[in-house]
Amino acid sequence: MNNSFNLVAEPWILLNNSSRISLLGLFSLDSDRNLQIGGNPIEVLTVLKLLQTISLAACPVHEDEYEDMDVEQFANRCSEYLIKHKHLFDLYDQERPFLQFPQLKDVEAAPFSTIIPYQVTANANKTALNTFQFQFSNLDHPERAYLLLQQLGFALGGKGVNTSVCLSDTHSKSKTASFGPSLGYYGFLHSYVFGSNLLESLFINLLTIEEVESLTQFPKGIGVAPWELMPESENCATALNLANSIMGRLIPLNRFCLLKDDGICVIEGIGYPTHKSGVVDLSTTLIADKEYKALWSNTEKSGWREAESILSFLNEGGSNKTNLQVKFALDHAQLHAIDHIRLVSLGLAVSYQSGEQYMSGTNDYVYSELKLNARQLNSLLYGHLKQEWSDLNKCAFKLSTAISNFYKDQYAKNQSTAKSPPIVTGKTSKIMTAFWQKVDAYANQFPKVCEAALMGDTEPRTKLRTTIRDLAHGIYTELKPLHSKSLDAWVKNKPHLHFYLEGKNNG
């Protein structure tokens, strides 16, 4: 391939206004422009992690230096770094193509479509894919850049990956390739604190030297950006350093790739520990229980509903849940008086079975935002939010139980069985999904009513709870009795939500 496409100078990053921008252009943006990264959640994550790696490489700062830095100084240092290292960012350089392995030049390329995740149709053997997949015969340069970056950390695991080629004489590979460390078994839910624009977001998500040194899961500390020093094989010293550093986690070389004219060569690369070892991307919420668990992307549950877990570091009593990226960024936002922030949760939900990952009909991208005031976000406000979300979940549980019991009375032949018939479970789930979709519209009201309550004004909270109570009653009212006798079941099972209005006699 004789092309040249330099990511520093050529526009390729998709922005939320549908334009594309180069790396240098991005860090040269006017910080007042309200621009964010565009694309689907995985595209956002791959670009964001690349920008974080560039930020760390350009600005390895101590806490006191970071405290004195502003967004413009940060952006200037990143621009200077990119200009100095521009030669390392050419997608098709003959000797050092960006984040690729020329050693694979003799390996047969696979079509781009074979590594792009798409939903599987209703097919038990998961071989029939949407025809949309086969439209990808030739991608332009920006699309190739995205595809390359996605393979490094978000590749699907399974037997479809080439594990027969190995660059090391002392490394062996199984027949089933591992999933990307940024993806995990079922698709991690990644969470970040974003500011009012892209540069502000990158600035508050920059880790200081002291913060990185506190991360025992990365014994090699910050490490070296992989484009500065690429590994020679899957288990060489450079590869091991990458696997144990924050740089190597932000840009994990879990796949070794090489772009070609007719496709892409992909083999399994560096092995990374799973979340069960306690090592995850900092943007993943890790739960320390009898064994480590993680928050997964869930198409049936908007990310803001996981905010209690994501923000649990604010809990005065401590918590077994950790999201260090959000914690550090919130500290930085408060330090630099950046009040208006958004808790953004995003990812890709996938299915996992017997070593194979795929997208079933219920899998998809997830994305949600929760607007917060960083100045007021402390343990006291978190306590109020936690109570609001807890009571909301109790309200939803009562509604779900009422709906399930209503349908049980109409469909269940054996009332003594504890397990609901499938039709009951299915109908209940569908209706509750509709309820939560309605509640999603009010997600950003919860922080506002809690802030007002802290100031002694409880009226906004009462108004919000009344609205949600009415939504629940409306959902139940729309249930259709199948026959006249089931009207009794409808009346008997109607949910009583008096508690949700804190004792007011109008539930």
The 8 nearest C-alpha neighbors of each residue, nearest first, counted from 0:
[[1, 2, 260, 259, 91, 93, 258, 3],
 [2, 0, 3, 91, 93, 92, 260, 259],
 [3, 1, 0, 91, 4, 92, 90, 260],
 [2, 4, 91, 5, 89, 1, 90, 92],
 [3, 5, 90, 89, 6, 91, 2, 9],
 [4, 6, 89, 7, 88, 8, 9, 90],
 [7, 5, 9, 88, 8, 21, 22, 89],
 [6, 8, 22, 23, 5, 21, 85, 9],
 [7, 9, 21, 6, 5, 23, 10, 22],
 [8, 10, 21, 6, 5, 7, 11, 4],
 [11, 9, 21, 20, 19, 12, 8, 6],
 [10, 12, 141, 19, 20, 21, 9, 13],
 [13, 11, 19, 20, 21, 10, 14, 141],
 [12, 14, 19, 37, 18, 17, 36, 11],
 [15, 13, 37, 36, 17, 16, 18, 35],
 [14, 16, 37, 17, 35, 36, 34, 13],
 [15, 17, 14, 18, 34, 37, 13, 35],
 [18, 16, 15, 14, 13, 19, 37, 38],
 [19, 17, 14, 16, 13, 20, 15, 12],
 [20, 18, 13, 12, 11, 10, 14, 17],
 [19, 21, 10, 12, 11, 24, 25, 22],
 [22, 20, 10, 24, 9, 8, 23, 7],
 [23, 21, 7, 25, 24, 6, 26, 20],
 [22, 24, 7, 25, 26, 21, 78, 27],
 [23, 25, 27, 21, 22, 26, 20, 28],
 [24, 26, 22, 27, 28, 23, 21, 20],
 [25, 27, 74, 23, 28, 24, 78, 22],
 [28, 26, 24, 25, 23, 29, 74, 78],
 [29, 27, 25, 26, 30, 24, 32, 198],
 [28, 30, 31, 32, 27, 26, 198, 71],
 [31, 29, 32, 28, 198, 196, 199, 71],
 [30, 32, 29, 33, 196, 28, 195, 34],
 [33, 31, 30, 29, 34, 196, 28, 197],
 [32, 34, 196, 31, 195, 35, 197, 30],
 [35, 33, 196, 32, 197, 15, 14, 36],
 [36, 34, 197, 15, 14, 196, 37, 33],
 [35, 37, 14, 15, 43, 13, 38, 34],
 [38, 36, 15, 14, 13, 43, 35, 39],
 [39, 37, 42, 43, 13, 40, 36, 15],
 [38, 40, 42, 41, 43, 37, 364, 366],
 [41, 39, 43, 42, 346, 345, 44, 364],
 [42, 40, 44, 43, 39, 45, 346, 347],
 [43, 41, 39, 45, 40, 44, 38, 46],
 [42, 44, 40, 41, 46, 45, 47, 36],
 [43, 45, 47, 41, 42, 46, 48, 40],
 [46, 44, 42, 48, 47, 43, 149, 41],
 [47, 45, 49, 43, 48, 44, 50, 42],
 [46, 48, 44, 50, 49, 45, 43, 51],
 [49, 47, 51, 45, 249, 50, 46, 44],
 [48, 50, 46, 52, 47, 51, 45, 53],
 [51, 49, 53, 47, 52, 48, 54, 46],
 [50, 52, 54, 48, 49, 53, 47, 55],
 [51, 53, 49, 55, 54, 50, 246, 56],
 [52, 54, 50, 56, 51, 55, 57, 49],
 [55, 53, 51, 57, 52, 56, 58, 50],
 [56, 54, 52, 58, 57, 53, 59, 51],
 [55, 57, 53, 54, 58, 52, 59, 224],
 [56, 58, 77, 54, 55, 80, 53, 76],
 [59, 57, 55, 60, 54, 56, 76, 77],
 [60, 58, 55, 208, 56, 57, 207, 61],
 [61, 59, 207, 58, 208, 64, 65, 62],
 [60, 62, 208, 64, 207, 63, 65, 209],
 [61, 63, 65, 64, 207, 66, 60, 209],
 [62, 64, 66, 65, 61, 67, 60, 68],
 [65, 63, 61, 67, 66, 62, 60, 68],
 [66, 64, 68, 62, 67, 63, 60, 61],
 [65, 67, 63, 64, 68, 62, 334, 335],
 [68, 66, 64, 65, 63, 69, 62, 335],
 [69, 67, 65, 66, 72, 64, 73, 70],
 [68, 70, 72, 71, 73, 67, 65, 335],
 [69, 71, 73, 72, 202, 74, 199, 198],
 [72, 70, 74, 73, 69, 75, 30, 68],
 [73, 71, 75, 69, 74, 70, 68, 76],
 [72, 74, 70, 76, 71, 75, 69, 77],
 [75, 73, 71, 77, 26, 72, 76, 70],
 [76, 74, 78, 72, 77, 73, 71, 79],
 [75, 77, 79, 73, 78, 74, 57, 80],
 [76, 78, 80, 74, 57, 75, 79, 54],
 [79, 77, 75, 81, 80, 76, 23, 26],
 [80, 78, 76, 82, 77, 81, 75, 83],
 [79, 81, 77, 83, 78, 57, 82, 84],
 [80, 82, 84, 78, 83, 85, 79, 77],
 [81, 83, 85, 79, 80, 84, 78, 23],
 [82, 84, 80, 81, 85, 79, 86, 78],
 [85, 83, 81, 86, 82, 87, 80, 88],
 [84, 86, 82, 87, 81, 88, 83, 7],
 [85, 87, 84, 88, 89, 5, 83, 82],
 [88, 86, 85, 84, 89, 97, 226, 95],
 [87, 89, 97, 5, 6, 85, 86, 90],
 [90, 88, 5, 92, 4, 91, 97, 96],
 [89, 91, 97, 96, 4, 5, 92, 88],
 [92, 90, 96, 3, 89, 2, 93, 4],
 [93, 91, 96, 95, 89, 94, 90, 3],
 [94, 92, 95, 91, 96, 101, 1, 0],
 [93, 95, 92, 96, 101, 91, 100, 97],
 [96, 94, 92, 93, 97, 87, 99, 101],
 [97, 95, 92, 91, 90, 99, 89, 98],
 [96, 98, 90, 88, 99, 89, 87, 95],
 [99, 97, 226, 96, 225, 100, 229, 256],
 [100, 98, 257, 256, 96, 97, 101, 255],
 [99, 101, 102, 257, 103, 256, 255, 98],
 [102, 100, 103, 104, 257, 99, 94, 95],
 [103, 101, 100, 104, 105, 166, 257, 106],
 [104, 102, 106, 101, 105, 100, 257, 264],
 [103, 105, 101, 102, 106, 257, 100, 107],
 [106, 104, 103, 107, 102, 108, 101, 264],
 [107, 105, 103, 104, 108, 264, 164, 102],
 [108, 106, 105, 264, 109, 104, 263, 103],
 [107, 109, 264, 263, 262, 106, 110, 259],
 [108, 110, 262, 263, 264, 111, 107, 113],
 [111, 109, 262, 112, 113, 263, 108, 261],
 [112, 110, 262, 113, 114, 263, 109, 135],
 [111, 113, 115, 110, 135, 114, 132, 133],
 [112, 114, 111, 110, 115, 109, 116, 132],
 [115, 113, 112, 111, 116, 154, 155, 110],
 [114, 116, 112, 113, 117, 111, 132, 146],
 [117, 115, 114, 358, 118, 357, 155, 113],
 [118, 116, 358, 119, 115, 132, 129, 128],
 [117, 119, 358, 359, 360, 120, 128, 129],
 [118, 120, 128, 359, 358, 125, 360, 127],
 [119, 121, 122, 128, 127, 118, 360, 129],
 [122, 120, 119, 123, 360, 125, 359, 127],
 [121, 123, 125, 120, 124, 127, 119, 126],
 [122, 124, 125, 121, 126, 120, 127, 119],
 [123, 125, 126, 122, 127, 121, 119, 120],
 [126, 124, 122, 123, 127, 119, 120, 128],
 [127, 125, 124, 128, 122, 119, 123, 120],
 [128, 126, 125, 120, 119, 122, 129, 124],
 [129, 127, 119, 120, 130, 126, 118, 117],
 [128, 130, 131, 132, 119, 118, 120, 117],
 [129, 131, 132, 133, 128, 134, 127, 117],
 [132, 130, 129, 133, 134, 135, 128, 117],
 [133, 131, 130, 134, 112, 129, 135, 117],
 [132, 134, 135, 131, 130, 112, 136, 129],
 [133, 135, 132, 131, 136, 130, 112, 137],
 [136, 134, 133, 112, 137, 132, 111, 138],
 [135, 137, 134, 138, 111, 110, 133, 112],
 [136, 138, 135, 139, 261, 111, 262, 260],
 [139, 137, 142, 143, 140, 135, 136, 111],
 [138, 140, 142, 141, 143, 137, 144, 11],
 [139, 141, 143, 142, 144, 138, 4, 11],
 [142, 140, 11, 144, 143, 139, 145, 12],
 [141, 143, 145, 144, 139, 140, 138, 146],
 [144, 142, 146, 140, 141, 145, 138, 147],
 [145, 143, 141, 147, 142, 146, 140, 148],
 [144, 146, 142, 148, 143, 147, 149, 141],
 [145, 147, 143, 149, 144, 148, 142, 150],
 [148, 146, 144, 150, 145, 149, 143, 151],
 [149, 147, 145, 151, 150, 146, 45, 144],
 [148, 150, 146, 153, 151, 147, 152, 45],
 [151, 149, 154, 147, 148, 153, 152, 254],
 [150, 152, 252, 254, 253, 148, 149, 251],
 [151, 153, 179, 181, 251, 150, 180, 149],
 [152, 154, 179, 182, 149, 150, 181, 151],
 [155, 153, 150, 179, 178, 152, 156, 149],
 [156, 154, 178, 356, 179, 153, 157, 357],
 [157, 155, 178, 177, 176, 356, 355, 154],
 [158, 156, 355, 175, 176, 159, 354, 356],
 [157, 159, 175, 160, 176, 174, 355, 156],
 [158, 160, 157, 161, 175, 176, 156, 113],
 [161, 159, 158, 176, 162, 266, 157, 267],
 [160, 162, 266, 163, 265, 159, 267, 164],
 [161, 163, 164, 267, 266, 160, 174, 172],
 [164, 162, 161, 165, 172, 174, 266, 173],
 [165, 163, 162, 266, 161, 166, 267, 106],
 [166, 164, 167, 163, 162, 170, 171, 168],
 [167, 165, 232, 233, 168, 164, 231, 102],
 [166, 168, 232, 169, 170, 165, 233, 234],
 [167, 169, 170, 166, 165, 171, 232, 234],
 [170, 168, 167, 171, 234, 166, 165, 233],
 [169, 171, 167, 168, 234, 172, 233, 165],
 [172, 170, 169, 173, 165, 167, 168, 162],
 [173, 171, 162, 174, 170, 163, 165, 176],
 [172, 174, 175, 176, 171, 162, 163, 177],
 [173, 175, 162, 158, 176, 172, 163, 157],
 [176, 174, 158, 157, 173, 177, 354, 156],
 [175, 177, 157, 156, 160, 158, 267, 174],
 [178, 176, 156, 175, 179, 157, 155, 267],
 [177, 179, 156, 155, 154, 183, 180, 176],
 [178, 180, 153, 152, 154, 182, 181, 253],
 [181, 179, 182, 183, 152, 178, 271, 273],
 [182, 180, 152, 179, 153, 183, 280, 187],
 [183, 181, 186, 153, 179, 180, 187, 178],
 [184, 182, 186, 180, 185, 187, 181, 178],
 [183, 185, 186, 351, 182, 178, 350, 349],
 [186, 184, 349, 350, 183, 348, 351, 295],
 [185, 187, 348, 182, 183, 347, 295, 296],
 [188, 186, 295, 182, 296, 183, 189, 294],
 [187, 189, 296, 295, 346, 345, 294, 283],
 [190, 188, 283, 282, 345, 344, 187, 346],
 [191, 189, 344, 282, 343, 283, 345, 188],
 [192, 190, 343, 325, 342, 193, 282, 324],
 [191, 193, 342, 341, 325, 328, 343, 340],
 [194, 192, 200, 341, 340, 191, 342, 195],
 [193, 195, 200, 340, 199, 196, 341, 339],
 [194, 196, 33, 199, 340, 339, 193, 197],
 [197, 195, 33, 34, 199, 194, 198, 35],
 [196, 198, 35, 200, 199, 34, 201, 36],
 [199, 197, 201, 200, 196, 202, 30, 70],
 [198, 200, 202, 194, 196, 197, 201, 70],
 [199, 201, 194, 193, 197, 198, 202, 203],
 [202, 200, 204, 198, 199, 203, 205, 197],
 [201, 203, 199, 205, 200, 204, 198, 70],
 [202, 204, 328, 331, 200, 205, 201, 332],
 [205, 203, 328, 201, 202, 200, 206, 324],
 [206, 204, 202, 203, 201, 54, 207, 55],
 [207, 205, 210, 204, 211, 208, 55, 327],
 [206, 208, 210, 60, 209, 61, 62, 211],
 [207, 209, 61, 211, 210, 60, 212, 59],
 [210, 208, 212, 207, 211, 213, 61, 62],
 [211, 209, 207, 213, 212, 208, 206, 214],
 [210, 212, 208, 213, 214, 209, 220, 207],
 [213, 211, 209, 214, 210, 220, 208, 215],
 [212, 214, 210, 211, 215, 209, 208, 220],
 [215, 213, 211, 216, 212, 217, 210, 218],
 [214, 216, 217, 218, 213, 212, 211, 220],
 [215, 217, 214, 278, 218, 243, 277, 244],
 [216, 218, 243, 244, 215, 219, 220, 214],
 [219, 217, 220, 215, 243, 216, 244, 214],
 [220, 218, 244, 243, 217, 222, 240, 221],
 [221, 219, 244, 218, 222, 217, 212, 211],
 [222, 220, 245, 244, 246, 211, 219, 223],
 [223, 221, 244, 220, 246, 219, 245, 224],
 [222, 224, 225, 246, 221, 227, 228, 56],
 [223, 225, 227, 226, 246, 56, 52, 222],
 [226, 224, 228, 229, 227, 223, 247, 98],
 [225, 227, 228, 224, 98, 229, 87, 97],
 [228, 226, 225, 224, 229, 223, 87, 84],
 [229, 227, 225, 226, 230, 224, 223, 237],
 [228, 230, 225, 226, 227, 231, 237, 98],
 [231, 229, 237, 238, 232, 228, 235, 233],
 [230, 232, 235, 229, 233, 166, 237, 238],
 [233, 231, 166, 167, 235, 230, 234, 238],
 [232, 234, 269, 268, 235, 167, 238, 166],
 [235, 233, 238, 232, 239, 236, 170, 269],
 [234, 236, 238, 237, 232, 233, 239, 231],
 [237, 235, 239, 238, 240, 234, 230, 241],
 [236, 238, 230, 240, 239, 235, 241, 229],
 [237, 239, 241, 235, 230, 236, 240, 234],
 [240, 238, 242, 236, 241, 237, 234, 235],
 [241, 239, 237, 243, 238, 242, 244, 236],
 [240, 242, 247, 238, 244, 243, 239, 237],
 [241, 243, 239, 240, 247, 244, 238, 271],
 [242, 244, 217, 240, 241, 219, 218, 239],
 [245, 243, 219, 217, 220, 222, 247, 241],
 [244, 246, 248, 221, 247, 217, 249, 220],
 [247, 245, 249, 248, 244, 222, 224, 221],
 [246, 248, 241, 251, 250, 244, 245, 242],
 [247, 249, 245, 251, 250, 246, 244, 280],
 [248, 250, 246, 48, 247, 251, 245, 52],
 [251, 249, 247, 248, 246, 252, 49, 48],
 [252, 250, 248, 247, 152, 253, 151, 249],
 [253, 251, 151, 254, 269, 268, 255, 250],
 [252, 254, 268, 269, 151, 251, 179, 152],
 [255, 253, 268, 267, 151, 252, 266, 256],
 [254, 256, 268, 266, 265, 267, 100, 252],
 [257, 255, 265, 99, 264, 100, 254, 266],
 [256, 258, 264, 99, 100, 263, 103, 259],
 [257, 259, 263, 262, 264, 256, 260, 91],
 [260, 258, 262, 263, 261, 0, 257, 108],
 [259, 261, 262, 0, 258, 263, 137, 108],
 [262, 260, 259, 110, 108, 263, 137, 109],
 [263, 261, 110, 108, 259, 111, 109, 260],
 [262, 264, 258, 108, 109, 259, 257, 265],
 [265, 263, 108, 257, 256, 109, 258, 107],
 [266, 264, 256, 255, 263, 254, 161, 257],
 [267, 265, 161, 255, 254, 162, 268, 160],
 [266, 268, 254, 162, 255, 176, 253, 161],
 [267, 269, 254, 253, 255, 233, 252, 266],
 [270, 268, 233, 253, 252, 271, 238, 234],
 [269, 271, 253, 268, 272, 233, 242, 177],
 [270, 272, 242, 180, 269, 273, 253, 251],
 [273, 271, 276, 278, 274, 270, 180, 275],
 [274, 272, 275, 276, 271, 278, 180, 183],
 [273, 275, 277, 276, 278, 279, 291, 272],
 [276, 274, 291, 273, 277, 290, 292, 278],
 [275, 277, 274, 278, 273, 272, 291, 279],
 [276, 278, 274, 275, 291, 279, 285, 216],
 [279, 277, 274, 276, 216, 272, 273, 280],
 [280, 278, 274, 281, 277, 283, 273, 180],
 [279, 281, 282, 283, 181, 248, 278, 249],
 [280, 282, 324, 323, 283, 279, 322, 284],
 [281, 283, 324, 189, 190, 280, 322, 191],
 [284, 282, 189, 281, 280, 322, 285, 188],
 [285, 283, 322, 321, 294, 293, 309, 282],
 [284, 286, 293, 321, 320, 292, 283, 287],
 [285, 287, 320, 292, 293, 291, 319, 288],
 [288, 286, 291, 319, 290, 320, 292, 285],
 [287, 289, 290, 291, 286, 292, 319, 320],
 [290, 288, 291, 287, 292, 286, 275, 319],
 [291, 289, 288, 287, 292, 275, 286, 276],
 [290, 292, 287, 275, 286, 288, 277, 274],
 [291, 293, 286, 285, 290, 287, 275, 274],
 [294, 292, 285, 286, 284, 295, 291, 187],
 [293, 295, 284, 188, 187, 285, 296, 292],
 [296, 294, 187, 188, 186, 297, 293, 185],
 [295, 297, 188, 348, 187, 186, 346, 347],
 [296, 298, 300, 299, 348, 295, 365, 301],
 [297, 299, 300, 365, 363, 362, 296, 348],
 [300, 298, 297, 301, 432, 435, 361, 296],
 [301, 299, 297, 298, 302, 304, 435, 296],
 [302, 300, 303, 304, 367, 299, 298, 297],
 [301, 303, 304, 344, 367, 305, 300, 366],
 [304, 302, 306, 305, 301, 369, 367, 368],
 [303, 305, 302, 306, 301, 300, 307, 388],
 [306, 304, 303, 302, 307, 308, 309, 301],
 [307, 305, 309, 303, 308, 304, 310, 302],
 [306, 308, 310, 305, 309, 311, 385, 304],
 [309, 307, 311, 306, 310, 305, 320, 284],
 [308, 310, 306, 307, 311, 322, 284, 305],
 [311, 309, 307, 312, 308, 306, 313, 322],
 [310, 312, 308, 313, 314, 309, 307, 318],
 [311, 313, 314, 310, 318, 321, 317, 326],
 [314, 312, 378, 311, 310, 315, 377, 381],
 [313, 315, 311, 317, 312, 316, 378, 318],
 [316, 314, 317, 378, 313, 312, 318, 379],
 [317, 315, 314, 318, 313, 312, 378, 311],
 [316, 318, 314, 315, 312, 319, 311, 313],
 [319, 317, 320, 311, 312, 314, 316, 321],
 [318, 320, 287, 286, 321, 317, 288, 285],
 [321, 319, 286, 318, 285, 308, 311, 287],
 [322, 320, 285, 284, 323, 286, 312, 319],
 [323, 321, 284, 324, 325, 309, 283, 282],
 [322, 324, 326, 281, 325, 327, 321, 282],
 [323, 325, 282, 281, 327, 326, 322, 328],
 [326, 324, 328, 191, 323, 327, 192, 322],
 [325, 327, 323, 329, 324, 328, 330, 322],
 [328, 326, 330, 324, 329, 325, 323, 331],
 [329, 327, 204, 331, 203, 325, 330, 326],
 [328, 330, 332, 326, 331, 327, 325, 333],
 [331, 329, 327, 333, 328, 332, 334, 326],
 [330, 332, 334, 328, 203, 329, 333, 335],
 [333, 331, 337, 329, 335, 334, 330, 203],
 [332, 334, 336, 330, 331, 335, 373, 374],
 [335, 333, 331, 332, 336, 330, 66, 337],
 [334, 336, 332, 333, 337, 331, 66, 69],
 [337, 335, 333, 334, 338, 332, 374, 373],
 [338, 336, 332, 335, 339, 333, 373, 340],
 [337, 339, 373, 372, 374, 336, 340, 332],
 [340, 338, 372, 337, 371, 373, 194, 195],
 [341, 339, 194, 371, 193, 370, 338, 372],
 [340, 342, 370, 193, 369, 192, 371, 343],
 [341, 343, 192, 369, 368, 191, 370, 193],
 [342, 344, 368, 191, 190, 367, 341, 192],
 [345, 343, 190, 302, 367, 189, 366, 188],
 [346, 344, 366, 365, 189, 188, 40, 190],
 [345, 347, 188, 365, 40, 296, 364, 189],
 [348, 346, 364, 186, 363, 296, 365, 349],
 [347, 349, 186, 296, 362, 363, 185, 297],
 [350, 348, 185, 358, 362, 186, 357, 347],
 [349, 351, 357, 356, 185, 358, 359, 352],
 [352, 350, 356, 355, 184, 185, 354, 357],
 [351, 353, 355, 354, 356, 350, 357, 184],
 [354, 352, 355, 351, 356, 157, 175, 156],
 [353, 355, 352, 157, 351, 356, 175, 156],
 [356, 354, 157, 352, 353, 351, 156, 357],
 [357, 355, 351, 156, 350, 155, 157, 352],
 [356, 358, 350, 349, 359, 355, 351, 155],
 [359, 357, 118, 349, 362, 350, 119, 117],
 [358, 360, 119, 362, 361, 118, 357, 350],
 [359, 361, 362, 118, 119, 120, 358, 121],
 [360, 362, 359, 363, 298, 358, 118, 348],
 [363, 361, 348, 359, 358, 349, 360, 298],
 [362, 364, 348, 347, 298, 365, 361, 349],
 [363, 365, 347, 346, 348, 40, 366, 362],
 [366, 364, 345, 346, 347, 298, 363, 296],
 [367, 365, 345, 344, 40, 302, 346, 364],
 [366, 368, 302, 344, 343, 303, 301, 345],
 [369, 367, 343, 342, 341, 370, 344, 303],
 [368, 370, 342, 341, 443, 303, 371, 343],
 [371, 369, 341, 443, 340, 342, 368, 372],
 [372, 370, 340, 341, 373, 339, 369, 446],
 [371, 373, 338, 339, 374, 375, 376, 340],
 [374, 372, 338, 376, 375, 333, 371, 340],
 [373, 375, 372, 338, 376, 333, 336, 337],
 [376, 374, 373, 372, 377, 380, 450, 371],
 [375, 377, 373, 374, 380, 372, 381, 378],
 [378, 376, 380, 379, 375, 381, 313, 374],
 [377, 379, 313, 381, 380, 314, 382, 315],
 [380, 378, 382, 381, 377, 383, 376, 453],
 [379, 381, 383, 382, 377, 378, 376, 384],
 [380, 382, 378, 384, 379, 383, 385, 377],
 [383, 381, 385, 379, 380, 384, 378, 386],
 [382, 384, 380, 386, 381, 385, 449, 387],
 [385, 383, 381, 387, 386, 382, 388, 380],
 [384, 386, 382, 388, 383, 387, 381, 389],
 [385, 387, 389, 383, 384, 388, 390, 382],
 [388, 386, 384, 390, 389, 385, 391, 383],
 [387, 389, 391, 385, 390, 386, 384, 392],
 [388, 390, 386, 392, 391, 387, 385, 393],
 [391, 389, 393, 387, 392, 388, 386, 394],
 [390, 392, 388, 394, 393, 389, 387, 395],
 [391, 393, 395, 389, 394, 390, 396, 388],
 [394, 392, 390, 396, 391, 395, 397, 389],
 [393, 395, 391, 397, 392, 396, 390, 398],
 [394, 396, 392, 398, 393, 397, 399, 391],
 [397, 395, 393, 399, 398, 394, 392, 400],
 [396, 398, 400, 394, 395, 399, 401, 494],
 [397, 399, 395, 401, 396, 400, 494, 402],
 [400, 398, 396, 402, 401, 397, 395, 403],
 [401, 399, 403, 397, 398, 402, 404, 396],
 [400, 402, 398, 492, 404, 399, 403, 494],
 [403, 401, 405, 399, 400, 404, 427, 398],
 [402, 404, 400, 406, 405, 401, 427, 407],
 [405, 403, 407, 401, 406, 402, 400, 408],
 [404, 406, 402, 408, 403, 407, 488, 489],
 [407, 405, 409, 403, 408, 404, 423, 410],
 [408, 406, 404, 411, 410, 409, 405, 403],
 [407, 409, 406, 405, 410, 411, 404, 488],
 [408, 410, 406, 407, 411, 485, 405, 481],
 [411, 409, 407, 408, 406, 412, 423, 420],
 [412, 410, 407, 413, 414, 408, 409, 420],
 [411, 413, 414, 410, 409, 407, 408, 420],
 [414, 412, 415, 411, 416, 410, 417, 407],
 [413, 415, 416, 411, 412, 407, 417, 408],
 [416, 414, 413, 417, 412, 418, 411, 419],
 [415, 417, 414, 418, 413, 419, 411, 412],
 [418, 416, 415, 419, 414, 413, 420, 411],
 [419, 417, 416, 420, 421, 415, 424, 414],
 [418, 420, 423, 424, 421, 417, 407, 411],
 [419, 421, 423, 422, 411, 418, 424, 410],
 [422, 420, 424, 423, 425, 419, 426, 418],
 [421, 423, 425, 420, 424, 426, 410, 419],
 [424, 422, 426, 420, 421, 425, 406, 427],
 [423, 425, 421, 427, 422, 426, 428, 419],
 [426, 424, 422, 428, 423, 427, 421, 429],
 [425, 427, 429, 423, 428, 424, 422, 430],
 [428, 426, 424, 430, 429, 425, 403, 423],
 [429, 427, 431, 425, 426, 430, 424, 432],
 [428, 430, 426, 432, 427, 431, 425, 433],
 [429, 431, 433, 427, 432, 428, 426, 434],
 [432, 430, 434, 428, 433, 429, 427, 435],
 [431, 433, 429, 435, 430, 434, 428, 436],
 [432, 434, 430, 436, 431, 435, 437, 429],
 [435, 433, 431, 437, 432, 436, 430, 438],
 [436, 434, 438, 432, 437, 433, 439, 431],
 [437, 435, 433, 439, 434, 438, 432, 440],
 [436, 438, 434, 435, 439, 440, 433, 470],
 [437, 439, 435, 440, 441, 436, 434, 442],
 [440, 438, 436, 442, 441, 437, 435, 301],
 [439, 441, 438, 442, 437, 436, 443, 444],
 [440, 442, 439, 444, 438, 443, 445, 437],
 [443, 441, 439, 444, 440, 445, 438, 369],
 [442, 444, 445, 441, 369, 370, 446, 447],
 [443, 445, 447, 441, 442, 446, 448, 463],
 [444, 446, 448, 447, 443, 442, 449, 384],
 [447, 445, 449, 448, 444, 450, 443, 371],
 [448, 446, 450, 444, 445, 449, 451, 443],
 [447, 449, 460, 451, 445, 459, 450, 446],
 [448, 450, 452, 446, 451, 447, 383, 445],
 [451, 449, 447, 453, 448, 452, 446, 454],
 [450, 452, 448, 454, 456, 449, 453, 447],
 [453, 451, 456, 457, 455, 449, 454, 450],
 [452, 454, 450, 451, 455, 449, 456, 380],
 [453, 455, 451, 452, 456, 450, 457, 449],
 [454, 456, 452, 453, 457, 451, 450, 458],
 [457, 455, 452, 451, 458, 454, 459, 453],
 [458, 456, 452, 460, 459, 455, 461, 451],
 [457, 459, 461, 460, 456, 462, 452, 448],
 [460, 458, 462, 448, 461, 457, 463, 456],
 [461, 459, 448, 463, 462, 457, 458, 464],
 [462, 460, 458, 464, 463, 459, 465, 457],
 [461, 463, 459, 465, 460, 464, 458, 466],
 [464, 462, 466, 460, 465, 461, 459, 467],
 [463, 465, 467, 461, 466, 462, 468, 460],
 [464, 466, 468, 462, 463, 467, 461, 469],
 [467, 465, 463, 469, 464, 468, 470, 462],
 [466, 468, 470, 464, 469, 465, 471, 463],
 [469, 467, 465, 471, 470, 466, 464, 472],
 [468, 470, 472, 466, 467, 471, 473, 465],
 [471, 469, 467, 473, 468, 472, 474, 466],
 [472, 470, 474, 468, 473, 469, 467, 475],
 [471, 473, 469, 475, 474, 470, 476, 468],
 [472, 474, 476, 470, 471, 475, 469, 477],
 [475, 473, 471, 477, 472, 476, 470, 434],
 [476, 474, 472, 477, 473, 478, 471, 402],
 [475, 477, 473, 478, 474, 472, 479, 493],
 [478, 476, 475, 474, 479, 473, 472, 480],
 [479, 477, 476, 475, 480, 474, 489, 402],
 [478, 480, 481, 477, 476, 489, 482, 486],
 [481, 479, 485, 482, 486, 478, 489, 483],
 [482, 480, 479, 485, 483, 409, 484, 486],
 [481, 483, 485, 484, 480, 486, 409, 479],
 [482, 484, 485, 486, 481, 480, 487, 488],
 [485, 483, 486, 482, 487, 488, 480, 481],
 [484, 486, 488, 487, 483, 480, 482, 489],
 [485, 487, 489, 484, 488, 483, 480, 490],
 [486, 488, 485, 490, 489, 484, 491, 483],
 [489, 487, 485, 491, 486, 490, 405, 492],
 [488, 490, 486, 487, 492, 491, 405, 493],
 [491, 489, 487, 488, 493, 492, 486, 485],
 [490, 492, 488, 489, 493, 487, 405, 486],
 [493, 491, 401, 489, 490, 405, 488, 494],
 [492, 494, 490, 491, 401, 489, 495, 475],
 [495, 493, 401, 398, 496, 492, 397, 472],
 [494, 496, 497, 493, 506, 397, 498, 398],
 [495, 497, 506, 498, 499, 494, 394, 468],
 [496, 498, 506, 499, 500, 495, 502, 504],
 [499, 497, 501, 496, 500, 502, 506, 503],
 [500, 498, 501, 497, 496, 390, 394, 464],
 [499, 501, 498, 503, 502, 497, 464, 461],
 [502, 500, 498, 499, 503, 497, 461, 504],
 [501, 503, 498, 500, 497, 504, 499, 505],
 [504, 502, 500, 505, 501, 497, 506, 498],
 [505, 503, 506, 502, 497, 500, 501, 498],
 [504, 506, 503, 497, 500, 502, 496, 465],
 [505, 497, 496, 504, 495, 500, 503, 498]]
